Every structure is written in C-alpha cells, then in structure tokens.
Amino acid sequence: MLIDLLYVLIGLIVGLVIGFFVTRHIFKKQLTENPPINEKMIEAMMSQMGRKPSQKQVKQVMQQMNKYK
C-alpha cells in the first residue's frame, strides 16, 4: 500500500517535470513563429493602408498595444 502511494507520487512528479519542459518548448516555438508586434510591423501595416506614419503615430499605437497586453 505504501509502495503504491510512492509510485503515484513519483509518477506525478515525473509528469509535472515532463509537462513543464514540453510546454516551455512549445511556447518558445510559438514565439519564434509568431513574434510579438514591433514598431516596424506597425509601420508596414500603416503603409499598406496607404498612410505614411510619423514616428509619433507609431509610438502611440505601440503604447495602445502595450496597454492591452
């Protein structure tokens, strides 16, 4: 009975450690495939809409984006 409880605890600890590393790997992979938005991306997006953004406008958009993170 005590040995069964020990097996359960060891299995739980091993599962948590494996889950941590798998989740970390997936998170890093997602960040490389979909990087967070930066000023150059905002400039490109505004240019595609037919506007030439000033640096002030880009900074304002960045502040708005960071406000809702």
Buried (B, 14 or more C-beta within 10 A) or exposed (E): EEEEEEEEEEEEEEEEEEEEEEEEEEEEEEEEEEEEEEEEBBBEEBEEEEEEBEEEBBEEBBEEBEEEE
